[in-house]
Amino acid sequence: MSETLRIPAAPAAEAIAHFSARLAFETDVSDVAADLERGAPGVVVVDTRSADAWRHGHVAGAVHLPTAEIPRRAAGLVPADATVIVYCWGPGCNGAAKAALAFARLGHPVKEMIGGFEYWARSEEHTSELQSLR
């Protein structure tokens, strides 16, 4: 018996609902990089980590707004009609989820950049490695 199929895959209709919902809440570093490169309107990327973490590296073009400061400072940094893309350190951190909740409570459409800054940095390193091979 297949270990993968020991629990059968969901029916197509349930899979469509599940993956559509995930994509409504999440985006990845590749899509965020493409939006930042194109200057996509209506998208604001927010780094929710500490000031120290921000100083050690962040997504170019992101706004620095630690999670605890979102309720107090978001209106001055993020346009009311913007879709907010939040990130924290990486997949082992729930800071981005907390930040997403804070932005949603303020009425913003929001998505979490899965993988956070860790995956962003890995993606950047990989891109640099590929370019050096050319």
VEXMIBA-273626 format. One line per field, with one value per residue (C-alpha): residue number from 1; residue in one letter; x, y, z. Coordinates in pm, 1 decimal, decimal comma. Layout:
N
nr <- c(NUM:...)
rest <- c(A:...)
xx <- c(X:...)
yy <- c(Y:...)
zz <- c(Z:...)
***
This chain:
134
nr <- c(1:2:3:4:5:6:7:8:9:10:11:12:13:14:15:16:17:18:19:20:21:22:23:24:25:26:27:28:29:30:31:32:33:34:35:36:37:38:39:40:41:42:43:44:45:46:47:48:49:50:51:52:53:54:55:56:57:58:59:60:61:62:63:64:65:66:67:68:69:70:71:72:73:74:75:76:77:78:79:80:81:82:83:84:85:86:87:88:89:90:91:92:93:94:95:96:97:98:99:100:101:102:103:104:105:106:107:108:109:110:111:112:113:114:115:116:117:118:119:120:121:122:123:124:125:126:127:128:129:130:131:132:133:134)
rest <- c(M:S:E:T:L:R:I:P:A:A:P:A:A:E:A:I:A:H:F:S:A:R:L:A:F:E:T:D:V:S:D:V:A:A:D:L:E:R:G:A:P:G:V:V:V:V:D:T:R:S:A:D:A:W:R:H:G:H:V:A:G:A:V:H:L:P:T:A:E:I:P:R:R:A:A:G:L:V:P:A:D:A:T:V:I:V:Y:C:W:G:P:G:C:N:G:A:A:K:A:A:L:A:F:A:R:L:G:H:P:V:K:E:M:I:G:G:F:E:Y:W:A:R:S:E:E:H:T:S:E:L:Q:S:L:R)
xx <- c(0,0:113,4:205,5:103,9:-240,8:-298,9:-516,6:-682,1:-654,8:-953,6:-1216,1:-1148,0:-1419,2:-1276,2:-921,2:-1032,2:-1192,0:-889,8:-618,1:-819,7:-855,4:-482,3:-393,9:-629,7:-428,0:-72,3:175,3:535,0:867,4:871,5:538,3:635,4:967,6:785,8:540,3:820,5:1021,5:719,8:609,3:267,0:13,9:-189,6:60,4:258,5:511,5:554,4:842,5:697,8:1024,0:1223,1:1438,2:1750,7:1634,4:1543,2:1894,9:2047,8:1854,5:1511,6:1321,9:1416,9:1102,6:938,8:805,3:929,6:640,7:680,3:364,1:304,4:307,9:58,5:-257,2:-87,8:120,6:-33,4:-254,6:50,2:250,5:3,2:-260,8:-613,0:-683,3:-358,6:-330,0:-70,3:185,5:339,8:646,1:855,0:1163,4:1055,3:822,0:894,1:773,6:409,7:484,5:351,8:25,9:-12,7:62,3:-184,1:-451,0:-370,9:-398,7:-721,8:-865,7:-786,4:-982,6:-692,0:-689,2:-376,5:-163,2:130,8:452,5:518,2:873,4:933,9:1268,5:1449,9:1307,6:1352,6:1723,6:1753,2:1585,7:1821,8:2124,9:2002,0:1948,3:2299,8:2446,2:2267,7:2382,7:2744,1:2726,3:2633,8)
yy <- c(0,0:353,5:558,4:869,2:725,4:564,0:871,7:933,6:1269,5:1494,7:1505,5:1771,9:2010,3:2003,6:2047,6:2349,6:2508,8:2433,8:2556,2:2859,4:2957,6:2911,0:3131,1:3400,4:3415,1:3343,0:3447,3:3346,1:3523,9:3482,7:3661,2:3935,1:3988,3:4015,8:4271,7:4480,1:4466,5:4581,0:4836,6:4673,1:4930,7:4868,1:4633,8:4724,5:4476,9:4503,4:4360,9:4291,7:4198,3:4392,6:4695,1:4484,2:4217,6:4489,0:4638,3:4297,4:4265,4:4308,4:4299,3:4604,6:4812,4:4683,7:4907,7:4835,3:4808,9:4571,2:4379,7:4550,5:4891,8:4811,5:4938,6:5269,6:5339,7:5158,3:5445,7:5667,9:5411,7:5204,2:5349,2:5249,4:5082,1:4881,5:4505,7:4435,0:4155,5:4075,0:3873,8:3791,4:3571,0:3235,0:2938,1:2871,1:3218,5:3319,5:3692,5:3736,4:3563,8:3797,2:4096,7:3977,9:3955,8:4309,1:4447,3:4255,2:4405,4:4747,3:4653,3:4585,3:4297,3:4106,2:3810,2:3640,9:3589,2:3224,4:3142,8:3497,9:3670,7:3337,6:3216,7:3561,9:3550,8:3195,3:3299,2:3595,4:3372,7:3120,4:3393,3:3526,7:3177,8:3119,4:3453,8:3378,4:3051,3:3235,1)
zz <- c(0,0:-68,9:236,9:44,1:-25,5:316,3:372,1:34,8:-138,6:-96,3:-369,7:-633,5:-506,6:-153,8:-287,3:-490,9:-182,4:36,5:-199,6:-308,7:56,6:121,5:-173,8:-45,5:278,6:160,5:-103,5:-162,0:-194,8:-572,3:-618,4:-371,8:-551,3:-884,1:-742,0:-590,7:-912,2:-1116,0:-860,6:-843,9:-723,2:-410,7:-245,0:66,4:208,4:585,7:789,2:1133,0:1306,9:1565,7:1483,9:1541,1:1295,1:1041,9:1068,1:995,6:669,7:520,2:194,1:-11,8:-51,5:267,8:541,5:893,0:1137,0:1432,7:1515,4:1851,0:1680,6:1403,0:1577,0:1663,5:1351,9:1054,1:941,9:897,5:699,9:500,0:264,6:367,0:31,7:18,0:40,1:304,3:267,7:605,6:694,6:998,0:1031,6:889,6:900,6:1267,9:1365,4:1407,5:1409,9:1057,3:1149,4:1449,1:1226,3:962,8:1229,0:1347,4:993,0:931,0:1249,7:1102,4:790,4:554,5:308,9:410,1:308,9:476,5:279,7:355,0:453,6:577,3:555,7:586,7:255,0:100,9:188,6:58,3:-265,4:-302,9:-236,8:-490,1:-750,2:-688,4:-720,3:-1048,9:-1187,3:-1093,0:-1291,5:-1611,9)
***
